Amino acid sequence: MAGAGNRASPQWRGLYEAAVLELDHDKLLERIAEARKAILDRVEDLFRLEVGTEDEELMSALIALGDLRKMADSDGQLQV
């Protein structure tokens, strides 16, 4: 059963990385939303499967995406 859960994790990671690395402000909020949805779907899967060393990594990614969204919403410019 754990193997089935592990297949889903690369999807959220790829979407998370795409959001974090996105430089186009017009695409950033969409990428953040996609990554958050994939992460929340994965969290839901983990709660059902009760498998989990991935949960801390998921929470960290959600927090980082929230911070990124706040920066993007604040002025339309990412401060690097």
C-alpha positions as CSV (number, residue, x, y, z in Angstrom):
1,M,0.0,0.0,0.0
2,A,2.9,2.4,0.7
3,G,4.1,2.0,-2.8
4,A,0.9,3.4,-4.2
5,G,1.3,6.5,-2.1
6,N,4.9,7.0,-3.1
7,R,3.9,7.2,-6.8
8,A,1.9,10.4,-6.1
9,S,4.6,12.3,-4.3
10,P,6.8,13.2,-7.4
11,Q,3.8,15.1,-8.8
12,W,3.5,17.5,-5.9
13,R,7.3,18.0,-5.7
14,G,7.5,18.9,-9.4
15,L,4.6,21.4,-9.1
16,Y,6.2,22.8,-5.9
17,E,9.5,23.3,-7.6
18,A,7.9,24.9,-10.6
19,A,6.1,27.4,-8.4
20,V,9.3,28.2,-6.4
21,L,11.3,28.7,-9.6
22,E,8.7,30.6,-11.6
23,L,9.9,34.0,-12.6
24,D,6.9,35.2,-14.6
25,H,4.6,36.9,-12.2
26,D,1.6,36.3,-14.4
27,K,2.1,32.5,-14.1
28,L,3.3,32.5,-10.5
29,L,-0.1,32.6,-8.7
30,E,-1.4,29.8,-10.9
31,R,1.6,27.6,-10.2
32,I,1.3,28.3,-6.5
33,A,-2.4,27.2,-6.6
34,E,-1.6,24.1,-8.6
35,A,1.2,23.1,-6.2
36,R,-0.9,23.8,-3.1
37,K,-3.7,21.6,-4.5
38,A,-1.4,18.7,-5.2
39,I,0.2,19.0,-1.8
40,L,-3.1,19.1,0.0
41,D,-4.3,16.1,-2.1
42,R,-1.2,14.3,-1.0
43,V,-1.7,15.2,2.7
44,E,-5.2,13.8,2.4
45,D,-3.8,10.6,0.9
46,L,-1.3,10.3,3.8
47,F,-4.0,10.7,6.4
48,R,-6.0,7.9,4.8
49,L,-2.9,5.6,4.4
50,E,-1.4,6.5,7.7
51,V,2.1,6.4,6.2
52,G,4.4,9.1,6.8
53,T,7.8,10.6,6.9
54,E,6.7,12.8,4.1
55,D,4.3,14.9,6.2
56,E,6.9,17.3,7.5
57,E,8.2,17.9,4.0
58,L,4.7,18.6,2.8
59,M,4.0,21.1,5.6
60,S,7.3,22.8,4.9
61,A,6.4,23.1,1.2
62,L,2.9,24.5,2.0
63,I,4.5,27.2,4.3
64,A,7.0,28.1,1.6
65,L,4.3,28.4,-1.0
66,G,2.2,30.6,1.4
67,D,5.2,32.9,1.9
68,L,5.9,33.0,-1.9
69,R,2.2,33.9,-2.5
70,K,2.3,36.7,0.0
71,M,5.4,38.2,-1.7
72,A,3.8,37.9,-5.1
73,D,0.6,39.5,-3.9
74,S,2.3,42.3,-2.1
75,D,3.7,44.2,-5.0
76,G,3.8,42.1,-8.1
77,Q,7.6,41.9,-7.9
78,L,9.6,39.1,-6.3
79,Q,12.4,40.3,-4.1
80,V,15.3,38.0,-4.5
